[in-house]
Amino acid sequence: MINEDNNILPADRPKSAIIGATGFIGSAFFEAYRKSNSDFTATSRRGGPGGLSKLDLLSPDISGLKLSRTGHKDALILAAVAGIDRCEIEPAARKINVDGTRDLIKQLVAEGIKPVFFSSDYVFDGAAGNYPDDAITRPITEYGRQKAEIEAFLKEKAQGNYLIIRLSKVFGLKKGDNTLLDEMAGIMSRDGEVRAAYDQIFCPTLVRDVVGAVARLQARDCRGIYNVCFPEKWSRCDLAQALAQKLSFDVSRIRKVSLDEIGFKARRPKNTSLIPRKLLAEIDFKFTPMAECLERVAENWSKIR
Ligand SMILES: NC(=O)c1ccc[n+]([C@@H]2O[C@H](COP(=O)([O-])OP(=O)(O)OC[C@H]3O[C@@H](n4cnc5c(N)ncnc54)[C@H](OP(=O)(O)O)[C@@H]3O)[C@@H](O)[C@H]2O)c1
C-alpha cells in the first residue's frame, strides 16, 4: 500500500506561483496544489485553459501576474529544457535555462518573491557519490553546468531568500507515464530486452514525494540548498532486476551495460547519489519505500502479461 499521507499538504504553506505547470513535475505540483488549496498562480510557456497564465522563459515578464500585490510569497521554477542531450546540442537551451531563468529570478527578487529553483544531481561529476547538501558542485554536462550557474546566481543575488531543491531521477506511478519504472515495465511486458547500466547510481524519487517534501519546506520557510530525494541509492540495473522479479520477467533478458557503452551525446556522471541530510533533519517526512513503488508498477502491468 502506498502511503497516502504524503498527499496531505500543509495548509499553512505560502501562496505560490508554479512556473512551468505543464511539465512532468510542474503538473504534479499543479494537481496537488489545486486539490489542497486553489489559491495559487500557474504559468506555462503559452498560457492556456484551466487558468494558466503565459510566461515564456525566452522573454520572461512577471509584471502581469501581480504576484506580490496578490500575496504570493514563493515561485516554484519548474520550467526548463530538462533533456540532458538537448542542453548539450541546442544553444537555445542555455537561453532558457540560464539567461531567461536569471531574468526571471531578478524580477522575482525585485518583487520580494522567494525563488524555489529545481536543480539536479547533475551539478556533480558523479565520481564520489553520496553528495551532501553542501558538497561543492563540479558538473561535467552542459545541463549540469546550467543548473550550477543558476545555483550560484541565486546565492549571489537573492539575499538569502531562496530555496534550491536538488533532485535525483523523479518518477511517477501512472501506467503509461513512461517514467523510470513504467518504461522498464513496458519493455518487460513486451518481452523486450532491457539495457540497464550497473554503474549508474542514483536516488530515484517518487514525484508525489517531491511535492510533499517541497510543500513542507515551503511551509517552514526553509532557505538554502536541500537535496530532496529518496534516501536510498540504486543502480539502474538493480532496479530492473527488482522489477523483473515482481513481473516474473526472465532476468537473463536484462543486459547489464556500462553508461560508457550507451551512445549519449553528453557523457553522464556515474554516481550522483545524494544524501538528503538537511531535509530529514528539519522536516518530518517519510519517503515512499522503493518496494512499494515497484509493487504498484508491477500491478499496473501484470494484467497484460
Ligand atoms: N524529471 C526529473 O527526473 C528531474 C530530475 C532532476 C531535476 N529536474 C528538474 O526539474 C524541473 C522540471 O523537470 P520536468 O521533468 O518536469 O521537465 P519537463 O517535463 O520537461 O517540463 C519542463 C517544462 O518547462 C517548460 N518550458 C520549456 N521551455 C520553456 C520556455 N521557454 N518558457 C516556459 N516554459 C518552458 C515546458 O513547457 P513546454 O511543454 O511548452 O515545452 C515544460 O512544461 C527541470 O528544471 C528539471 O531540470 C527534473
Ligand as a Chemical Component Dictionary entry (heavy atoms), coordinates in Angstrom:
data_LIG
# 
_chem_comp.id                   LIG 
_chem_comp.type                 NON-POLYMER 
_chem_comp.pdbx_formal_charge   0 
_chem_comp.three_letter_code    LIG 
# 
loop_
_chem_comp_atom.comp_id 
_chem_comp_atom.atom_id 
_chem_comp_atom.alt_atom_id 
_chem_comp_atom.type_symbol 
_chem_comp_atom.charge 
_chem_comp_atom.model_Cartn_x 
_chem_comp_atom.model_Cartn_y 
_chem_comp_atom.model_Cartn_z 
_chem_comp_atom.pdbx_ordinal 
LIG N1  N1  N 0  12.299 14.798 -14.053 1  
LIG C1  C1  C 0  13.420 14.557 -13.369 2  
LIG O1  O1  O 0  13.776 13.402 -13.111 3  
LIG C2  C2  C 0  14.275 15.729 -12.904 4  
LIG C3  C3  C 0  15.438 15.431 -12.188 5  
LIG C4  C4  C 0  16.225 16.481 -11.741 6  
LIG C5  C5  C 0  15.870 17.793 -11.998 7  
LIG N2  N2  N 1  14.748 18.052 -12.716 8  
LIG C6  C6  C 0  14.407 19.446 -12.999 9  
LIG O2  O2  O 0  13.072 19.695 -12.583 10 
LIG C7  C7  C 0  12.466 20.647 -13.475 11 
LIG C8  C8  C 0  11.186 20.066 -14.055 12 
LIG O3  O3  O 0  11.524 18.860 -14.749 13 
LIG P1  P1  P 0  10.441 18.020 -15.560 14 
LIG O4  O4  O 0  10.907 16.618 -15.594 15 
LIG O5  O5  O -1 9.074  18.311 -15.067 16 
LIG O6  O6  O 0  10.630 18.628 -17.016 17 
LIG P2  P2  P 0  9.600  18.639 -18.253 18 
LIG O7  O7  O 0  8.553  17.607 -18.092 19 
LIG O8  O8  O 0  10.453 18.603 -19.483 20 
LIG O9  O9  O 0  8.919  20.051 -18.131 21 
LIG C9  C9  C 0  9.602  21.221 -18.399 22 
LIG C10 C10 C 0  8.600  22.329 -18.568 23 
LIG O10 O10 O 0  9.319  23.525 -18.933 24 
LIG C11 C11 C 0  8.575  24.176 -19.920 25 
LIG N3  N3  N 0  9.401  25.037 -20.754 26 
LIG C12 C12 C 0  10.399 24.717 -21.604 27 
LIG N4  N4  N 0  10.849 25.816 -22.231 28 
LIG C13 C13 C 0  10.118 26.861 -21.760 29 
LIG C14 C14 C 0  10.098 28.237 -22.034 30 
LIG N5  N5  N 0  10.883 28.810 -22.959 31 
LIG N6  N6  N 0  9.229  29.019 -21.356 32 
LIG C15 C15 C 0  8.370  28.477 -20.445 33 
LIG N7  N7  N 0  8.326  27.173 -20.175 34 
LIG C16 C16 C 0  9.195  26.370 -20.823 35 
LIG C17 C17 C 0  7.975  23.070 -20.754 36 
LIG O11 O11 O 0  6.898  23.592 -21.474 37 
LIG P3  P3  P 0  6.557  23.074 -22.955 38 
LIG O12 O12 O 0  5.848  21.788 -22.721 39 
LIG O13 O13 O 0  5.724  24.183 -23.506 40 
LIG O14 O14 O 0  7.884  22.899 -23.678 41 
LIG C18 C18 C 0  7.573  22.085 -19.669 42 
LIG O15 O15 O 0  6.287  22.371 -19.167 43 
LIG C19 C19 C 0  13.525 20.962 -14.538 44 
LIG O16 O16 O 0  14.234 22.088 -14.152 45 
LIG C20 C20 C 0  14.447 19.757 -14.483 46 
LIG O17 O17 O 0  15.751 20.083 -14.912 47 
LIG C21 C21 C 0  13.938 17.049 -13.173 48 
# 
loop_
_chem_comp_bond.comp_id 
_chem_comp_bond.atom_id_1 
_chem_comp_bond.atom_id_2 
_chem_comp_bond.value_order 
_chem_comp_bond.pdbx_ordinal 
LIG N1  C1  SING 1  
LIG C1  O1  DOUB 2  
LIG C1  C2  SING 3  
LIG C2  C3  SING 4  
LIG C2  C21 DOUB 5  
LIG C3  C4  DOUB 6  
LIG C4  C5  SING 7  
LIG C5  N2  DOUB 8  
LIG N2  C6  SING 9  
LIG N2  C21 SING 10 
LIG C6  O2  SING 11 
LIG C6  C20 SING 12 
LIG O2  C7  SING 13 
LIG C7  C8  SING 14 
LIG C7  C19 SING 15 
LIG C8  O3  SING 16 
LIG O3  P1  SING 17 
LIG P1  O4  DOUB 18 
LIG P1  O5  SING 19 
LIG P1  O6  SING 20 
LIG O6  P2  SING 21 
LIG P2  O7  DOUB 22 
LIG P2  O8  SING 23 
LIG P2  O9  SING 24 
LIG O9  C9  SING 25 
LIG C9  C10 SING 26 
LIG C10 O10 SING 27 
LIG C10 C18 SING 28 
LIG O10 C11 SING 29 
LIG C11 N3  SING 30 
LIG C11 C17 SING 31 
LIG N3  C12 SING 32 
LIG N3  C16 SING 33 
LIG C12 N4  DOUB 34 
LIG N4  C13 SING 35 
LIG C13 C14 SING 36 
LIG C13 C16 DOUB 37 
LIG C14 N5  SING 38 
LIG C14 N6  DOUB 39 
LIG N6  C15 SING 40 
LIG C15 N7  DOUB 41 
LIG N7  C16 SING 42 
LIG C17 O11 SING 43 
LIG C17 C18 SING 44 
LIG O11 P3  SING 45 
LIG P3  O12 DOUB 46 
LIG P3  O13 SING 47 
LIG P3  O14 SING 48 
LIG C18 O15 SING 49 
LIG C19 O16 SING 50 
LIG C19 C20 SING 51 
LIG C20 O17 SING 52 
# 
